[in-house]
Amino acid sequence: MALCLVVEDQELQRRTLEATLRDAGYQVITAGTAEEGRRFCRSHYPDAVLLDLGLPDADNGLDVISDLLDAAPLTRIIILTGHDSVREAVEALRRGARHYLVKPWDREELMLIVRREVAAGLSEAIRRRDNNSEVFWGSNPEMRRVATHLERLKASEHTPVLIEGETGTGKEVVARELHRLSQTLGAFVALNCAAIPSELLESELFGHEKGAFTGAENRRRGVAELADDGTLFLDEIGEMAAGLQAKLLRFLQDRKFRRVGSETEQFSRCRLVSATHADLESHLKSGDFRSDLFFRLAVVRLHLPPLRERCEDILPLTGFLLERIAKRLGRRPIPLSPRAERAIVTHSWSGNVRELANRLERAMVLGSGDQIGSADLDLDADTFPSTNVPGEILTDPARLRTLLDEEKWNLAAVARRLGVERHHVTYRMQTFGIERPKAQ
């Protein structure tokens, strides 16, 4: 569901706009000052902003346009003002606003503009996504926030980044996307801290000299050295032993390190991107992870939401993955059957994007039909009951609208009757363009 921000100092106008947008099916947050608007844009990344230029804390309302776009570059700004000025309208559009409406605004005209701008913003996000990116950003606000941060980080080649999220959410894929956007001269080098025995991890990280320990028959460069002028990605950073944490902290502070068994200092100008599925802050309290290292690693923290919280993106993401898998296998993409779609939307996805990609690849390799069925995905046990009535309702806009009417548009009650989570109902309403009646 698209998110709109209303920045309006007059309470009656603010409440009217909020009610109008909510009736049209949008999520809405409101601000009464320019500063609140800036703060909400930095934290929520709205799809559209309805901005009044006559705000009490802005000497020049036009300056607020640039501030909001700096905070959320992909947002679409619609000006609502009581001042009908051609010169001001031209300047507002020059600074990045998409429309300039004079109060009193017409509801139908405003909603038409909002719908067009939200759709255009989504198209722009998809265009950016498809520009050689391996990441499917979709329309989820958390993912849009991550995308915006990457756009800003690409110009800061040495700022450390910590990526948090459950296993399978795509932390390494996002790290590689940051490396691609940064256009650094060096390589992207990854090391999984949980996959290397603790006694060997220092050697993998910083390298070793010949004879440094039993089996060290030759000098070997570590990943920190190999990633010079590039990106060093340390996955499962929470598994690193305390002794090595201190050495990594020193490396972060001055970019210097010593190979195991060497007295000579080396230097690497790589950006360090670390990732974890664990709650590192709880490890700080237990003493398992150094607080000074945590704050050095987490100069910028990015959180990737689990797939179950990205319901609006599941089917578009499935199409994105199918295209990528088909291209890699040298085949044409195979569409999903309606039952497979229902199974995908209602599955819990504990393994997140990785689980979805693996199931899709297996279905494409082993399937024999012209469609991917739920059985090909091994999701039969997760689909609706054998009568399949809930599934049919969720794929039939007329029957879904009838059920909404029966439950007086109580989405929680509809979800209970269908045996699904509420966000599945919301997603289908958005897909079918079903809007809550004004009287409800």
Secondary structure, DSSP 8 states (H G I E B T S, - for coil): --EEEEE-SSHHHHHHHHHHHHHTT-EEEEESSHHHHHHHHHHH--SEEEEES--TT-SSHHHHHHHHHHH-TT-EEEEEES---HHHHHHHHHTT-SEEEESS--HHHHHHHHHHHHHHHHHHHHHHHHTT-S----S-HHHHHHHHHHHHHTT-TT--EEEEE-TTS-HHHHHHHHHHHHT-SS-EEEEETTSS-HHHHHHHHHEE-TTSSTT--S-EE-HHHHTTTSEEEEESGGGS-HHHHHHHHHHHHHSEEE-BT--SEEE---EEEEEESS-HHHHHHHTSS-HHHHHHHTSEEEEE--GGG-GGGHHHHHHHHHHHHHHHHTS----B-HHHHHHHHH---TTHHHHHHHHHHHHHHH--SSSB-TTTTT-GGGS--TT-HHHHHHT-HHHHHHHHHHTTT-HHHHHHHHTS-HHHHHHHHHHHT----TT-
